[in-house]
């Protein structure tokens, strides 16, 4: 329980923006979370996306605080005093996460396109930065479940 409190406090205090709870359809949620794992080149801890634990469990690319609490992602019981220690305390499929991602906002910018802003702490950089991401739909892609893709990931 002490670990979960540390995790929640770390993610909630990640950036000056207000934390979000963003609802997405399963296709866009999968595109966002799986695409982000590819852009980060590793597993990560995520907050702010409703039902993210469903996609994280299926893709094995991320973990949510709820997944840590109920044991679906392993965590050491030690006190966490920094974001780097937080990343070192969690294991997703026997791998350490490379980042913490706290989603802040989502806005539909055109039909089939959603822009997200997230605060990201990357292990290699060692600091928080705000990122802008866009998920877009490509109607010609088959199978249907892959029609949405993470199209951009850049600094805000």
C-alpha contacts under 8 A as a table, 3 or more apart, distances in Angstrom:
res1	aa1	res2	aa2	distance
1	X	4	X	5.11
1	X	5	X	6.34
1	X	69	X	7.34
2	X	5	X	5.21
2	X	6	X	6.31
2	X	77	X	7.34
2	X	79	X	6.93
3	X	6	X	5.07
3	X	7	X	6.11
3	X	75	X	7.76
3	X	76	X	7.64
3	X	77	X	5.91
3	X	78	X	6.78
3	X	79	X	6.27
3	X	80	X	6.86
4	X	7	X	4.92
4	X	8	X	6.03
4	X	65	X	6.83
4	X	68	X	7.28
4	X	69	X	6.21
5	X	8	X	5.19
5	X	9	X	6.04
6	X	9	X	5.18
6	X	10	X	6.01
6	X	79	X	7.31
6	X	80	X	6.02
6	X	81	X	7.83
7	X	10	X	5.15
7	X	11	X	6.23
7	X	65	X	6.86
7	X	80	X	7.77
7	X	86	X	6.94
8	X	11	X	5.30
8	X	12	X	5.92
8	X	65	X	6.90
9	X	12	X	5.15
9	X	13	X	5.94
10	X	13	X	5.35
10	X	14	X	5.99
10	X	82	X	7.94
10	X	83	X	6.91
11	X	14	X	5.01
11	X	47	X	7.31
11	X	100	X	7.63
11	X	102	X	6.39
12	X	15	X	7.66
12	X	19	X	6.54
12	X	102	X	7.88
13	X	16	X	7.36
14	X	102	X	7.30
14	X	119	X	6.95
14	X	128	X	7.37
15	X	18	X	7.84
15	X	119	X	6.36
15	X	128	X	7.53
17	X	104	X	6.67
18	X	104	X	6.37
19	X	48	X	6.50
19	X	102	X	7.18
19	X	103	X	6.72
19	X	104	X	5.08
20	X	48	X	4.96
20	X	49	X	7.49
20	X	103	X	6.06
20	X	104	X	4.68
20	X	105	X	6.07
21	X	48	X	4.50
21	X	49	X	5.39
21	X	50	X	5.95
21	X	103	X	7.81
21	X	104	X	7.80
22	X	48	X	6.03
22	X	49	X	4.77
22	X	50	X	5.71
22	X	103	X	7.87
22	X	105	X	7.32
22	X	106	X	6.83
23	X	49	X	6.32
23	X	50	X	5.24
23	X	51	X	7.95
24	X	27	X	7.98
24	X	28	X	6.11
24	X	29	X	5.58
24	X	49	X	7.71
24	X	50	X	7.31
25	X	28	X	5.57
25	X	29	X	6.09
26	X	29	X	5.02
26	X	30	X	5.98
27	X	30	X	5.26
27	X	31	X	6.22
27	X	145	X	5.84
27	X	146	X	7.06
27	X	147	X	7.58
27	X	148	X	6.27
28	X	31	X	5.00
28	X	32	X	6.05
28	X	135	X	6.93
28	X	148	X	5.68
28	X	149	X	7.48
29	X	32	X	5.17
29	X	33	X	6.12
29	X	49	X	7.99
29	X	52	X	7.31
29	X	55	X	7.30
30	X	33	X	5.30
30	X	34	X	5.71
30	X	35	X	7.82
30	X	55	X	5.95
31	X	34	X	5.51
31	X	35	X	5.52
31	X	135	X	7.03
31	X	146	X	7.35
31	X	148	X	5.61
31	X	149	X	4.93
31	X	150	X	5.69
32	X	35	X	5.29
32	X	36	X	5.90
32	X	135	X	6.42
32	X	149	X	7.02
32	X	150	X	5.50
33	X	36	X	5.14
33	X	37	X	6.33
33	X	52	X	7.88
33	X	55	X	7.31
33	X	56	X	7.44
33	X	61	X	7.67
33	X	62	X	7.55
34	X	37	X	5.15
34	X	38	X	6.52
34	X	59	X	6.85
34	X	61	X	6.62
35	X	38	X	5.12
35	X	39	X	6.30
35	X	149	X	6.92
35	X	150	X	5.25
36	X	39	X	4.97
36	X	40	X	6.04
36	X	150	X	7.19
37	X	40	X	5.15
37	X	41	X	5.83
37	X	42	X	5.55
37	X	43	X	5.90
37	X	44	X	7.05
37	X	61	X	5.86
37	X	62	X	7.38
38	X	41	X	4.91
38	X	42	X	6.73
39	X	153	X	7.51
40	X	43	X	7.61
40	X	98	X	7.28
40	X	99	X	7.52
41	X	98	X	7.89
42	X	61	X	7.01
42	X	97	X	6.57
42	X	98	X	5.84
43	X	60	X	7.66
43	X	61	X	4.67
43	X	62	X	5.19
43	X	92	X	6.90
43	X	95	X	7.39
43	X	96	X	7.12
43	X	97	X	4.63
43	X	98	X	5.94
43	X	99	X	7.31
44	X	61	X	6.68
44	X	62	X	4.74
44	X	63	X	6.51
44	X	97	X	4.48
44	X	98	X	5.60
44	X	99	X	4.84
44	X	100	X	5.66
44	X	101	X	7.12
45	X	62	X	5.49
45	X	63	X	4.89
45	X	64	X	5.73
45	X	65	X	7.68
45	X	97	X	6.68
45	X	99	X	6.40
45	X	100	X	4.70
45	X	101	X	6.08
46	X	49	X	7.73
46	X	52	X	7.77
46	X	62	X	6.60
46	X	63	X	6.13
46	X	64	X	5.25
46	X	65	X	7.69
46	X	100	X	5.99
46	X	101	X	4.77
46	X	102	X	5.85
46	X	103	X	7.68
47	X	52	X	7.82
47	X	64	X	6.04
47	X	65	X	7.26
47	X	101	X	6.45
47	X	102	X	4.92
47	X	103	X	6.21
48	X	102	X	5.94
48	X	103	X	4.89
48	X	104	X	6.83
49	X	52	X	5.42
49	X	103	X	6.89
51	X	54	X	5.61
51	X	55	X	7.41
52	X	55	X	5.39
52	X	56	X	5.96
52	X	64	X	7.00
53	X	56	X	4.86
53	X	57	X	5.82
53	X	63	X	6.58
53	X	64	X	5.90
53	X	66	X	7.45
53	X	67	X	6.58
54	X	57	X	5.40
54	X	58	X	6.35
55	X	58	X	5.03
55	X	59	X	5.91
56	X	59	X	5.27
56	X	60	X	5.38
56	X	61	X	5.86
56	X	62	X	4.85
56	X	63	X	5.72
56	X	64	X	7.64
57	X	60	X	5.31
57	X	61	X	7.88
57	X	62	X	7.57
57	X	63	X	7.46
59	X	62	X	7.57
60	X	63	X	7.79
60	X	92	X	7.09
60	X	93	X	6.91
61	X	92	X	7.58
62	X	92	X	7.02
62	X	97	X	7.81
63	X	67	X	5.98
63	X	68	X	7.15
63	X	73	X	6.47
63	X	92	X	6.87
64	X	67	X	5.15
64	X	68	X	6.57
65	X	68	X	5.11
65	X	69	X	6.21
66	X	69	X	4.98
66	X	70	X	6.25
67	X	70	X	5.43
67	X	71	X	6.06
67	X	72	X	4.93
67	X	73	X	5.53
68	X	71	X	5.21
68	X	72	X	5.99
68	X	73	X	4.78
68	X	74	X	6.20
68	X	75	X	6.54
68	X	90	X	7.81
69	X	72	X	7.80
70	X	73	X	7.89
71	X	74	X	5.88
71	X	75	X	7.93
73	X	90	X	6.96
73	X	91	X	6.15
73	X	92	X	5.50
73	X	93	X	7.57
74	X	90	X	5.66
74	X	91	X	5.14
74	X	92	X	6.74
75	X	89	X	5.25
75	X	90	X	4.31
75	X	91	X	6.19
76	X	89	X	5.22
76	X	90	X	6.72
78	X	89	X	7.78
80	X	83	X	7.79
80	X	85	X	5.75
80	X	86	X	5.76
80	X	89	X	7.79
81	X	85	X	6.51
81	X	86	X	7.60
82	X	85	X	5.15
82	X	86	X	6.26
83	X	86	X	4.87
83	X	87	X	6.33
83	X	121	X	7.66
84	X	87	X	5.11
84	X	88	X	6.23
84	X	123	X	6.45
84	X	126	X	7.37
85	X	88	X	4.87
85	X	89	X	6.02
86	X	89	X	5.09
86	X	90	X	6.69
87	X	90	X	5.74
87	X	96	X	6.55
87	X	97	X	5.74
87	X	98	X	7.00
87	X	99	X	7.07
87	X	100	X	7.58
87	X	123	X	7.57
88	X	91	X	7.71
88	X	96	X	6.27
88	X	97	X	7.61
89	X	96	X	7.96
90	X	96	X	6.29
90	X	97	X	7.04
91	X	94	X	5.36
91	X	95	X	5.27
91	X	96	X	4.90
91	X	97	X	6.75
92	X	95	X	5.25
92	X	96	X	6.32
92	X	97	X	6.81
97	X	100	X	7.74
98	X	122	X	6.04
98	X	123	X	5.36
98	X	124	X	7.62
99	X	120	X	6.71
99	X	121	X	5.34
99	X	122	X	4.37
99	X	123	X	5.70
100	X	120	X	5.66
100	X	121	X	5.10
100	X	122	X	6.69
101	X	118	X	6.45
101	X	119	X	5.83
101	X	120	X	4.58
101	X	121	X	6.59
102	X	118	X	5.44
102	X	119	X	5.17
102	X	120	X	6.44
103	X	116	X	7.34
103	X	117	X	6.20
103	X	118	X	4.09
103	X	119	X	6.34
104	X	116	X	7.43
104	X	117	X	5.57
104	X	118	X	5.16
104	X	119	X	7.18
105	X	116	X	5.52
105	X	117	X	5.23
105	X	118	X	7.09
106	X	114	X	6.60
106	X	115	X	5.58
106	X	116	X	4.38
106	X	117	X	6.58
107	X	114	X	5.54
107	X	115	X	5.28
107	X	116	X	6.55
108	X	111	X	7.34
108	X	112	X	7.83
108	X	113	X	5.90
108	X	114	X	4.33
108	X	115	X	6.29
109	X	113	X	5.79
109	X	114	X	5.72
109	X	115	X	6.53
110	X	113	X	5.16
110	X	114	X	7.25
112	X	135	X	7.99
112	X	136	X	5.48
112	X	137	X	5.08
113	X	134	X	6.74
113	X	135	X	5.65
113	X	136	X	4.37
113	X	137	X	6.59
114	X	134	X	5.51
114	X	135	X	5.32
114	X	136	X	6.57
115	X	132	X	6.91
115	X	133	X	5.68
115	X	134	X	4.42
115	X	135	X	6.64
116	X	132	X	5.62
116	X	133	X	5.08
116	X	134	X	6.14
117	X	130	X	6.82
117	X	131	X	5.68
117	X	132	X	4.67
117	X	133	X	6.45
117	X	156	X	7.84
118	X	130	X	5.67
118	X	131	X	5.37
118	X	132	X	6.61
119	X	128	X	6.42
119	X	129	X	5.66
119	X	130	X	4.48
119	X	131	X	6.24
120	X	128	X	5.43
120	X	129	X	5.42
120	X	130	X	6.14
120	X	131	X	6.87
121	X	125	X	7.74
121	X	126	X	6.71
121	X	127	X	5.52
121	X	128	X	4.39
121	X	129	X	6.56
122	X	125	X	5.46
122	X	126	X	5.87
122	X	127	X	6.60
122	X	128	X	7.09
123	X	126	X	5.13
123	X	127	X	7.75
129	X	155	X	7.28
130	X	155	X	6.04
130	X	156	X	5.53
131	X	153	X	6.65
131	X	154	X	5.45
131	X	155	X	4.50
131	X	156	X	5.04
132	X	152	X	7.56
132	X	153	X	5.78
132	X	154	X	5.41
132	X	155	X	6.07
132	X	156	X	5.47
133	X	150	X	7.21
133	X	151	X	7.36
133	X	152	X	5.13
133	X	153	X	4.51
133	X	154	X	6.59
134	X	150	X	5.91
134	X	151	X	5.56
134	X	152	X	5.18
134	X	153	X	6.99
135	X	148	X	6.54
135	X	149	X	5.46
135	X	150	X	4.43
135	X	151	X	5.57
135	X	152	X	7.36
136	X	148	X	5.50
136	X	149	X	5.58
136	X	150	X	6.57
136	X	151	X	6.35
137	X	147	X	5.49
137	X	148	X	4.24
137	X	149	X	6.35
138	X	141	X	5.87
138	X	147	X	5.19
138	X	148	X	6.20
138	X	149	X	7.66
139	X	147	X	6.02
140	X	147	X	7.36
141	X	144	X	6.62
141	X	146	X	6.70
141	X	147	X	5.12
142	X	145	X	7.56
142	X	146	X	6.65
142	X	147	X	6.74
143	X	146	X	5.72
143	X	147	X	7.05
144	X	147	X	5.35
145	X	148	X	7.53
146	X	149	X	7.08
150	X	153	X	7.76
